[in-house]
């Protein structure tokens, strides 16, 4: 499953709860999950800690879903707001961060996967 997220800054608690429910649902299906986008949440990803209930719930959701944050460099000023999360990090290769010069820098990566051709 690959999903792209754009969570507006200062989103309501309801939006955060919906995001967490979607992440939990995706991770519960026991498939490979790659989630990327602008989450607009400042988190210390080295320690997996944050302030405020909405951010703490998000970090718990990421931890519970065994999603690993792969972006370790700020893509907007000094903040890591743009994330690539994956429960099978070996699927992601050649991650380049940050690239570009807008207010958000671009992050690129390659996704490694096998396709099941099945029987016709």
N, CA, C and O atoms as a GROMACS GRO file, in nm:
protein
  480
    1UNK      N    1   0.085  -0.117   0.000
    1UNK     CA    2   0.000   0.000   0.000
    1UNK      C    3   0.089   0.123   0.000
    1UNK      O    4   0.184   0.132   0.078
    2UNK      N    5   0.060   0.216  -0.086
    2UNK     CA    6   0.132   0.344  -0.088
    2UNK      C    7   0.029   0.454  -0.073
    2UNK      O    8  -0.072   0.458  -0.143
    3UNK      N    9   0.056   0.545   0.021
    3UNK     CA   10  -0.038   0.652   0.049
    3UNK      C   11   0.037   0.783   0.061
    3UNK      O   12   0.148   0.788   0.115
    4UNK      N   13  -0.024   0.890   0.011
    4UNK     CA   14   0.035   1.024   0.020
    4UNK      C   15  -0.055   1.107   0.110
    4UNK      O   16  -0.177   1.107   0.093
    5UNK      N   17   0.005   1.180   0.205
    5UNK     CA   18  -0.068   1.258   0.305
    5UNK      C   19  -0.026   1.404   0.295
    5UNK      O   20   0.091   1.434   0.276
    6UNK      N   21  -0.122   1.492   0.309
    6UNK     CA   22  -0.092   1.634   0.327
    6UNK      C   23  -0.182   1.682   0.440
    6UNK      O   24  -0.300   1.710   0.419
    7UNK      N   25  -0.125   1.692   0.560
    7UNK     CA   26  -0.198   1.737   0.678
    7UNK      C   27  -0.174   1.886   0.697
    7UNK      O   28  -0.061   1.926   0.721
    8UNK      N   29  -0.279   1.968   0.686
    8UNK     CA   30  -0.261   2.113   0.700
    8UNK      C   31  -0.206   2.151   0.837
    8UNK      O   32  -0.235   2.084   0.936
    9UNK      N   33  -0.127   2.258   0.843
    9UNK     CA   34  -0.078   2.303   0.974
    9UNK      C   35  -0.196   2.339   1.065
    9UNK      O   36  -0.300   2.383   1.017
   10UNK      N   37  -0.178   2.321   1.193
   10UNK     CA   38  -0.280   2.354   1.293
   10UNK      C   39  -0.413   2.284   1.266
   10UNK      O   40  -0.520   2.340   1.290
   11UNK      N   41  -0.406   2.160   1.217
   11UNK     CA   42  -0.527   2.083   1.192
   11UNK      C   43  -0.598   2.054   1.323
   11UNK      O   44  -0.538   2.050   1.430
   12UNK      N   45  -0.728   2.032   1.312
   12UNK     CA   46  -0.808   2.002   1.430
   12UNK      C   47  -0.771   1.864   1.486
   12UNK      O   48  -0.709   1.783   1.418
   13UNK      N   49  -0.809   1.842   1.609
   13UNK     CA   50  -0.788   1.712   1.673
   13UNK      C   51  -0.858   1.603   1.593
   13UNK      O   52  -0.806   1.492   1.582
   14UNK      N   53  -0.975   1.633   1.539
   14UNK     CA   54  -1.051   1.537   1.459
   14UNK      C   55  -0.971   1.490   1.337
   14UNK      O   56  -0.972   1.372   1.304
   15UNK      N   57  -0.904   1.583   1.269
   15UNK     CA   58  -0.823   1.548   1.151
   15UNK      C   59  -0.709   1.455   1.194
   15UNK      O   60  -0.681   1.357   1.125
   16UNK      N   61  -0.644   1.486   1.305
   16UNK     CA   62  -0.536   1.401   1.355
   16UNK      C   63  -0.584   1.261   1.389
   16UNK      O   64  -0.516   1.163   1.361
   17UNK      N   65  -0.702   1.252   1.450
   17UNK     CA   66  -0.757   1.121   1.485
   17UNK      C   67  -0.792   1.041   1.360
   17UNK      O   68  -0.772   0.920   1.357
   18UNK      N   69  -0.845   1.107   1.258
   18UNK     CA   70  -0.876   1.039   1.131
   18UNK      C   71  -0.749   0.987   1.065
   18UNK      O   72  -0.747   0.876   1.013
   19UNK      N   73  -0.645   1.068   1.067
   19UNK     CA   74  -0.516   1.027   1.011
   19UNK      C   75  -0.465   0.903   1.084
   19UNK      O   76  -0.421   0.807   1.020
   20UNK      N   77  -0.468   0.905   1.216
   20UNK     CA   78  -0.422   0.791   1.294
   20UNK      C   79  -0.504   0.665   1.265
   20UNK      O   80  -0.448   0.556   1.255
   21UNK      N   81  -0.636   0.680   1.252
   21UNK     CA   82  -0.721   0.564   1.220
   21UNK      C   83  -0.684   0.505   1.084
   21UNK      O   84  -0.677   0.383   1.068
   22UNK      N   85  -0.659   0.592   0.985
   22UNK     CA   86  -0.621   0.545   0.851
   22UNK      C   87  -0.487   0.472   0.854
   22UNK      O   88  -0.471   0.368   0.790
   23UNK      N   89  -0.392   0.526   0.928
   23UNK     CA   90  -0.262   0.461   0.940
   23UNK      C   91  -0.274   0.325   1.009
   23UNK      O   92  -0.213   0.228   0.965
   24UNK      N   93  -0.353   0.319   1.115
   24UNK     CA   94  -0.373   0.192   1.186
   24UNK      C   95  -0.439   0.089   1.095
   24UNK      O   96  -0.401  -0.028   1.096
   25UNK      N   97  -0.538   0.132   1.018
   25UNK     CA   98  -0.605   0.041   0.926
   25UNK      C   99  -0.508  -0.011   0.821
   25UNK      O  100  -0.505  -0.131   0.792
   26UNK      N  101  -0.429   0.076   0.764
   26UNK     CA  102  -0.331   0.036   0.661
   26UNK      C  103  -0.232  -0.065   0.718
   26UNK      O  104  -0.199  -0.164   0.654
   27UNK      N  105  -0.184  -0.039   0.839
   27UNK     CA  106  -0.084  -0.127   0.900
   27UNK      C  107  -0.143  -0.259   0.948
   27UNK      O  108  -0.070  -0.357   0.962
   28UNK      N  109  -0.272  -0.264   0.972
   28UNK     CA  110  -0.336  -0.386   1.022
   28UNK      C  111  -0.352  -0.493   0.915
   28UNK      O  112  -0.378  -0.609   0.947
   29UNK      N  113  -0.336  -0.457   0.790
   29UNK     CA  114  -0.359  -0.551   0.680
   29UNK      C  115  -0.239  -0.639   0.651
   29UNK      O  116  -0.244  -0.722   0.560
   30UNK      N  117  -0.131  -0.623   0.727
   30UNK     CA  118  -0.012  -0.707   0.717
   30UNK      C  119   0.056  -0.700   0.580
   30UNK      O  120   0.123  -0.794   0.538
   31UNK      N  121   0.038  -0.590   0.511
   31UNK     CA  122   0.105  -0.568   0.383
   31UNK      C  123   0.217  -0.468   0.403
   31UNK      O  124   0.229  -0.405   0.508
   32UNK      N  125   0.299  -0.454   0.301
   32UNK     CA  126   0.399  -0.349   0.303
   32UNK      C  127   0.326  -0.215   0.293
   32UNK      O  128   0.234  -0.198   0.212
   33UNK      N  129   0.368  -0.121   0.376
   33UNK     CA  130   0.304   0.011   0.380
   33UNK      C  131   0.411   0.118   0.362
   33UNK      O  132   0.512   0.118   0.433
   34UNK      N  133   0.388   0.209   0.267
   34UNK     CA  134   0.472   0.326   0.248
   34UNK      C  135   0.379   0.446   0.253
   34UNK      O  136   0.286   0.458   0.173
   35UNK      N  137   0.405   0.536   0.347
   35UNK     CA  138   0.325   0.657   0.362
   35UNK      C  139   0.421   0.774   0.352
   35UNK      O  140   0.524   0.776   0.419
   36UNK      N  141   0.387   0.871   0.268
   36UNK     CA  142   0.475   0.986   0.250
   36UNK      C  143   0.393   1.112   0.245
   36UNK      O  144   0.274   1.109   0.214
   37UNK      N  145   0.456   1.224   0.275
   37UNK     CA  146   0.388   1.351   0.262
   37UNK      C  147   0.429   1.452   0.366
   37UNK      O  148   0.525   1.433   0.442
   38UNK      N  149   0.352   1.560   0.367
   38UNK     CA  150   0.376   1.671   0.459
   38UNK      C  151   0.280   1.653   0.577
   38UNK      O  152   0.160   1.676   0.564
   39UNK      N  153   0.334   1.613   0.691
   39UNK     CA  154   0.252   1.586   0.808
   39UNK      C  155   0.238   1.707   0.899
   39UNK      O  156   0.152   1.710   0.987
   40UNK      N  157   0.323   1.808   0.880
   40UNK     CA  158   0.318   1.931   0.959
   40UNK      C  159   0.316   1.904   1.110
   40UNK      O  160   0.241   1.967   1.184
   41UNK      N  161   0.398   1.809   1.153
   41UNK     CA  162   0.412   1.781   1.296
   41UNK      C  163   0.559   1.771   1.328
   41UNK      O  164   0.631   1.688   1.272
   42UNK      N  165   0.603   1.855   1.419
   42UNK     CA  166   0.743   1.848   1.460
   42UNK      C  167   0.759   1.741   1.567
   42UNK      O  168   0.697   1.746   1.674
   43UNK      N  169   0.843   1.644   1.536
   43UNK     CA  170   0.868   1.530   1.624
   43UNK      C  171   1.019   1.507   1.628
   43UNK      O  172   1.086   1.522   1.526
   44UNK      N  173   1.070   1.472   1.742
   44UNK     CA  174   1.210   1.431   1.753
   44UNK      C  175   1.214   1.283   1.714
   44UNK      O  176   1.187   1.196   1.797
   45UNK      N  177   1.247   1.256   1.587
   45UNK     CA  178   1.240   1.120   1.536
   45UNK      C  179   1.353   1.032   1.587
   45UNK      O  180   1.342   0.909   1.581
   46UNK      N  181   1.461   1.091   1.638
   46UNK     CA  182   1.566   1.008   1.698
   46UNK      C  183   1.518   0.945   1.827
   46UNK      O  184   1.552   0.830   1.857
   47UNK      N  185   1.437   1.019   1.904
   47UNK     CA  186   1.388   0.970   2.033
   47UNK      C  187   1.241   0.927   2.026
   47UNK      O  188   1.189   0.871   2.122
   48UNK      N  189   1.175   0.954   1.914
   48UNK     CA  190   1.033   0.926   1.898
   48UNK      C  191   0.949   0.993   2.006
   48UNK      O  192   0.863   0.930   2.068
   49UNK      N  193   0.975   1.122   2.029
   49UNK     CA  194   0.899   1.197   2.128
   49UNK      C  195   0.852   1.329   2.068
   49UNK      O  196   0.912   1.382   1.974
   50UNK      N  197   0.743   1.380   2.125
   50UNK     CA  198   0.690   1.507   2.082
   50UNK      C  199   0.607   1.565   2.196
   50UNK      O  200   0.578   1.498   2.294
   51UNK      N  201   0.570   1.690   2.180
   51UNK     CA  202   0.489   1.756   2.281
   51UNK      C  203   0.346   1.766   2.231
   51UNK      O  204   0.321   1.774   2.110
   52UNK      N  205   0.254   1.767   2.322
   52UNK     CA  206   0.112   1.782   2.288
   52UNK      C  207   0.047   1.648   2.259
   52UNK      O  208   0.109   1.558   2.204
   53UNK      N  209  -0.081   1.636   2.297
   53UNK     CA  210  -0.150   1.508   2.283
   53UNK      C  211  -0.164   1.460   2.138
   53UNK      O  212  -0.149   1.341   2.112
   54UNK      N  213  -0.191   1.550   2.046
   54UNK     CA  214  -0.208   1.508   1.906
   54UNK      C  215  -0.078   1.452   1.848
   54UNK      O  216  -0.080   1.351   1.778
   55UNK      N  217   0.032   1.515   1.878
   55UNK     CA  218   0.162   1.468   1.828
   55UNK      C  219   0.202   1.337   1.896
   55UNK      O  220   0.256   1.248   1.832
   56UNK      N  221   0.176   1.327   2.026
   56UNK     CA  222   0.208   1.202   2.098
   56UNK      C  223   0.127   1.085   2.043
   56UNK      O  224   0.180   0.975   2.026
   57UNK      N  225  -0.002   1.106   2.015
   57UNK     CA  226  -0.086   1.000   1.958
   57UNK      C  227  -0.034   0.958   1.820
   57UNK      O  228  -0.037   0.840   1.785
   58UNK      N  229   0.013   1.055   1.742
   58UNK     CA  230   0.068   1.026   1.610
   58UNK      C  231   0.194   0.940   1.624
   58UNK      O  232   0.210   0.841   1.551
   59UNK      N  233   0.282   0.976   1.716
   59UNK     CA  234   0.405   0.900   1.737
   59UNK      C  235   0.372   0.758   1.783
   59UNK      O  236   0.434   0.662   1.737
   60UNK      N  237   0.275   0.744   1.872
   60UNK     CA  238   0.232   0.611   1.918
   60UNK      C  239   0.176   0.529   1.802
   60UNK      O  240   0.203   0.409   1.791
   61UNK      N  241   0.100   0.592   1.716
   61UNK     CA  242   0.043   0.524   1.600
   61UNK      C  243   0.154   0.474   1.507
   61UNK      O  244   0.147   0.361   1.458
   62UNK      N  245   0.254   0.555   1.484
   62UNK     CA  246   0.367   0.518   1.400
   62UNK      C  247   0.441   0.399   1.464
   62UNK      O  248   0.475   0.302   1.396
   63UNK      N  249   0.465   0.409   1.592
   63UNK     CA  250   0.534   0.302   1.665
   63UNK      C  251   0.452   0.173   1.663
   63UNK      O  252   0.506   0.066   1.635
   64UNK      N  253   0.322   0.182   1.692
   64UNK     CA  254   0.235   0.064   1.695
   64UNK      C  255   0.223  -0.003   1.559
   64UNK      O  256   0.206  -0.125   1.551
   65UNK      N  257   0.232   0.076   1.452
   65UNK     CA  258   0.224   0.020   1.316
   65UNK      C  259   0.357  -0.026   1.262
   65UNK      O  260   0.366  -0.066   1.146
   66UNK      N  261   0.461  -0.019   1.345
   66UNK     CA  262   0.596  -0.057   1.305
   66UNK      C  263   0.643   0.021   1.182
   66UNK      O  264   0.719  -0.030   1.099
   67UNK      N  265   0.596   0.145   1.172
   67UNK     CA  266   0.640   0.232   1.062
   67UNK      C  267   0.768   0.302   1.104
   67UNK      O  268   0.778   0.354   1.215
   68UNK      N  269   0.864   0.302   1.016
   68UNK     CA  270   0.993   0.364   1.045
   68UNK      C  271   1.006   0.494   0.966
   68UNK      O  272   0.989   0.494   0.844
   69UNK      N  273   1.036   0.605   1.035
   69UNK     CA  274   1.060   0.730   0.962
   69UNK      C  275   1.197   0.724   0.894
   69UNK      O  276   1.298   0.698   0.958
   70UNK      N  277   1.198   0.749   0.764
   70UNK     CA  278   1.322   0.736   0.688
   70UNK      C  279   1.386   0.870   0.655
   70UNK      O  280   1.502   0.874   0.614
   71UNK      N  281   1.313   0.979   0.671
   71UNK     CA  282   1.368   1.112   0.646
   71UNK      C  283   1.427   1.163   0.776
   71UNK      O  284   1.357   1.175   0.876
   72UNK      N  285   1.556   1.192   0.774
   72UNK     CA  286   1.624   1.236   0.896
   72UNK      C  287   1.679   1.377   0.886
   72UNK      O  288   1.733   1.430   0.984
   73UNK      N  289   1.665   1.439   0.769
   73UNK     CA  290   1.713   1.576   0.750
   73UNK      C  291   1.593   1.668   0.730
   73UNK      O  292   1.496   1.630   0.665
   74UNK      N  293   1.598   1.789   0.785
   74UNK     CA  294   1.488   1.884   0.766
   74UNK      C  295   1.466   1.916   0.618
   74UNK      O  296   1.561   1.940   0.544
   75UNK      N  297   1.340   1.918   0.577
   75UNK     CA  298   1.306   1.955   0.440
   75UNK      C  299   1.242   2.094   0.436
   75UNK      O  300   1.218   2.149   0.329
   76UNK      N  301   1.215   2.151   0.552
   76UNK     CA  302   1.162   2.287   0.562
   76UNK      C  303   1.232   2.354   0.678
   76UNK      O  304   1.209   2.320   0.794
   77UNK      N  305   1.317   2.449   0.646
   77UNK     CA  306   1.396   2.521   0.746
   77UNK      C  307   1.463   2.419   0.838
   77UNK      O  308   1.543   2.339   0.790
   78UNK      N  309   1.434   2.419   0.968
   78UNK     CA  310   1.499   2.325   1.059
   78UNK      C  311   1.405   2.214   1.104
   78UNK      O  312   1.435   2.141   1.199
   79UNK      N  313   1.291   2.200   1.037
   79UNK     CA  314   1.190   2.104   1.081
   79UNK      C  315   1.179   1.986   0.985
   79UNK      O  316   1.188   2.002   0.863
   80UNK      N  317   1.158   1.869   1.042
   80UNK     CA  318   1.130   1.750   0.962
   80UNK      C  319   0.978   1.734   0.961
   80UNK      O  320   0.920   1.669   1.048
   81UNK      N  321   0.914   1.795   0.862
   81UNK     CA  322   0.769   1.791   0.848
   81UNK      C  323   0.728   1.693   0.738
   81UNK      O  324   0.619   1.636   0.742
   82UNK      N  325   0.816   1.676   0.640
   82UNK     CA  326   0.791   1.587   0.527
   82UNK      C  327   0.850   1.451   0.560
   82UNK      O  328   0.970   1.440   0.589
   83UNK      N  329   0.768   1.349   0.555
   83UNK     CA  330   0.809   1.217   0.601
   83UNK      C  331   0.792   1.111   0.493
   83UNK      O  332   0.706   1.123   0.405
   84UNK      N  333   0.875   1.010   0.502
   84UNK     CA  334   0.854   0.883   0.432
   84UNK      C  335   0.856   0.779   0.543
   84UNK      O  336   0.958   0.758   0.609
   85UNK      N  337   0.742   0.714   0.563
   85UNK     CA  338   0.727   0.612   0.667
   85UNK      C  339   0.706   0.477   0.600
   85UNK      O  340   0.632   0.467   0.502
   86UNK      N  341   0.772   0.374   0.652
   86UNK     CA  342   0.760   0.243   0.590
   86UNK      C  343   0.776   0.134   0.695
   86UNK      O  344   0.860   0.144   0.784
   87UNK      N  345   0.693   0.029   0.683
   87UNK     CA  346   0.706  -0.083   0.776
   87UNK      C  347   0.804  -0.189   0.725
   87UNK      O  348   0.833  -0.286   0.795
   88UNK      N  349   0.853  -0.172   0.603
   88UNK     CA  350   0.957  -0.258   0.547
   88UNK      C  351   1.062  -0.170   0.481
   88UNK      O  352   1.063  -0.155   0.359
   89UNK      N  353   1.152  -0.110   0.562
   89UNK     CA  354   1.247  -0.010   0.511
   89UNK      C  355   1.336  -0.060   0.397
   89UNK      O  356   1.387   0.021   0.320
   90UNK      N  357   1.355  -0.192   0.385
   90UNK     CA  358   1.437  -0.243   0.275
   90UNK      C  359   1.372  -0.218   0.139
   90UNK      O  360   1.439  -0.232   0.036
   91UNK      N  361   1.244  -0.183   0.136
   91UNK     CA  362   1.176  -0.152   0.011
   91UNK      C  363   1.220  -0.017  -0.046
   91UNK      O  364   1.205   0.009  -0.166
   92UNK      N  365   1.275   0.068   0.040
   92UNK     CA  366   1.313   0.204   0.001
   92UNK      C  367   1.463   0.209  -0.020
   92UNK      O  368   1.541   0.166   0.065
   93UNK      N  369   1.503   0.261  -0.135
   93UNK     CA  370   1.646   0.277  -0.161
   93UNK      C  371   1.671   0.414  -0.222
   93UNK      O  372   1.578   0.481  -0.268
   94UNK      N  373   1.794   0.452  -0.223
   94UNK     CA  374   1.837   0.575  -0.288
   94UNK      C  375   1.759   0.698  -0.240
   94UNK      O  376   1.723   0.784  -0.320
   95UNK      N  377   1.732   0.705  -0.110
   95UNK     CA  378   1.660   0.819  -0.053
   95UNK      C  379   1.752   0.940  -0.057
   95UNK      O  380   1.863   0.937  -0.006
   96UNK      N  381   1.703   1.046  -0.117
   96UNK     CA  382   1.781   1.171  -0.127
   96UNK      C  383   1.701   1.282  -0.064
   96UNK      O  384   1.585   1.305  -0.097
   97UNK      N  385   1.766   1.352   0.028
   97UNK     CA  386   1.699   1.458   0.101
   97UNK      C  387   1.798   1.566   0.136
   97UNK      O  388   1.916   1.535   0.148
   98UNK      N  389   1.762   1.686   0.151
   98UNK     CA  390   1.656   1.749   0.075
   98UNK      C  391   1.709   1.794  -0.061
   98UNK      O  392   1.828   1.819  -0.076
   99UNK      N  393   1.625   1.803  -0.157
   99UNK     CA  394   1.658   1.849  -0.292
   99UNK      C  395   1.570   1.970  -0.322
   99UNK      O  396   1.456   1.976  -0.278
  100UNK      N  397   1.621   2.066  -0.396
  100UNK     CA  398   1.538   2.178  -0.438
  100UNK      C  399   1.559   2.301  -0.353
  100UNK      O  400   1.646   2.304  -0.266
  101UNK      N  401   1.478   2.404  -0.380
  101UNK     CA  402   1.497   2.530  -0.310
  101UNK      C  403   1.370   2.606  -0.283
  101UNK      O  404   1.376   2.728  -0.266
  102UNK      N  405   1.254   2.540  -0.279
  102UNK     CA  406   1.131   2.610  -0.246
  102UNK      C  407   1.117   2.613  -0.094
  102UNK      O  408   1.212   2.582  -0.022
  103UNK      N  409   0.999   2.651  -0.044
  103UNK     CA  410   0.982   2.652   0.101
  103UNK      C  411   0.984   2.510   0.158
  103UNK      O  412   1.018   2.492   0.275
  104UNK      N  413   0.950   2.410   0.078
  104UNK     CA  414   0.968   2.269   0.114
  104UNK      C  415   1.061   2.210   0.010
  104UNK      O  416   1.039   2.226  -0.110
  105UNK      N  417   1.164   2.141   0.054
  105UNK     CA  418   1.255   2.077  -0.039
  105UNK      C  419   1.200   1.940  -0.077
  105UNK      O  420   1.129   1.876   0.001
  106UNK      N  421   1.234   1.897  -0.196
  106UNK     CA  422   1.186   1.770  -0.247
  106UNK      C  423   1.266   1.655  -0.187
  106UNK      O  424   1.386   1.667  -0.162
  107UNK      N  425   1.199   1.543  -0.165
  107UNK     CA  426   1.262   1.420  -0.121
  107UNK      C  427   1.236   1.316  -0.228
  107UNK      O  428   1.123   1.301  -0.274
  108UNK      N  429   1.340   1.245  -0.269
  108UNK     CA  430   1.318   1.141  -0.370
  108UNK      C  431   1.368   1.008  -0.316
  108UNK      O  432   1.457   1.002  -0.231
  109UNK      N  433   1.310   0.900  -0.369
  109UNK     CA  434   1.352   0.765  -0.332
  109UNK      C  435   1.306   0.668  -0.439
  109UNK      O  436   1.220   0.699  -0.521
  110UNK      N  437   1.365   0.550  -0.435
  110UNK     CA  438   1.323   0.442  -0.523
  110UNK      C  439   1.252   0.338  -0.438
  110UNK      O  440   1.291   0.310  -0.325
  111UNK      N  441   1.147   0.282  -0.495
  111UNK     CA  442   1.071   0.178  -0.429
  111UNK      C  443   1.101   0.046  -0.496
  111UNK      O  444   1.080   0.030  -0.616
  112UNK      N  445   1.150  -0.049  -0.417
  112UNK     CA  446   1.185  -0.181  -0.468
  112UNK      C  447   1.071  -0.278  -0.436
  112UNK      O  448   1.034  -0.292  -0.320
  113UNK      N  449   1.017  -0.342  -0.536
  113UNK     CA  450   0.913  -0.440  -0.511
  113UNK      C  451   0.911  -0.544  -0.621
  113UNK      O  452   0.964  -0.523  -0.730
  114UNK      N  453   0.849  -0.655  -0.590
  114UNK     CA  454   0.832  -0.761  -0.688
  114UNK      C  455   0.685  -0.766  -0.726
  114UNK      O  456   0.597  -0.747  -0.643
  115UNK      N  457   0.661  -0.793  -0.851
  115UNK     CA  458   0.525  -0.803  -0.899
  115UNK      C  459   0.488  -0.948  -0.918
  115UNK      O  460   0.561  -1.023  -0.982
  116UNK      N  461   0.377  -0.988  -0.863
  116UNK     CA  462   0.327  -1.124  -0.879
  116UNK      C  463   0.248  -1.130  -1.009
  116UNK      O  464   0.142  -1.069  -1.020
  117UNK      N  465   0.300  -1.202  -1.105
  117UNK     CA  466   0.237  -1.210  -1.236
  117UNK      C  467   0.111  -1.299  -1.231
  117UNK      O  468   0.022  -1.285  -1.315
  118UNK      N  469   0.104  -1.390  -1.135
  118UNK     CA  470  -0.014  -1.476  -1.121
  118UNK      C  471  -0.037  -1.561  -1.244
  118UNK      O  472   0.038  -1.556  -1.342
  119UNK      N  473  -0.141  -1.638  -1.238
  119UNK     CA  474  -0.178  -1.722  -1.353
  119UNK      C  475  -0.292  -1.657  -1.427
  119UNK      O  476  -0.384  -1.601  -1.367
  120UNK      N  477  -0.286  -1.665  -1.559
  120UNK     CA  478  -0.393  -1.605  -1.641
  120UNK      C  479  -0.490  -1.710  -1.685
  120UNK      O  480  -0.586  -1.679  -1.755
   0.00000   0.00000   0.00000
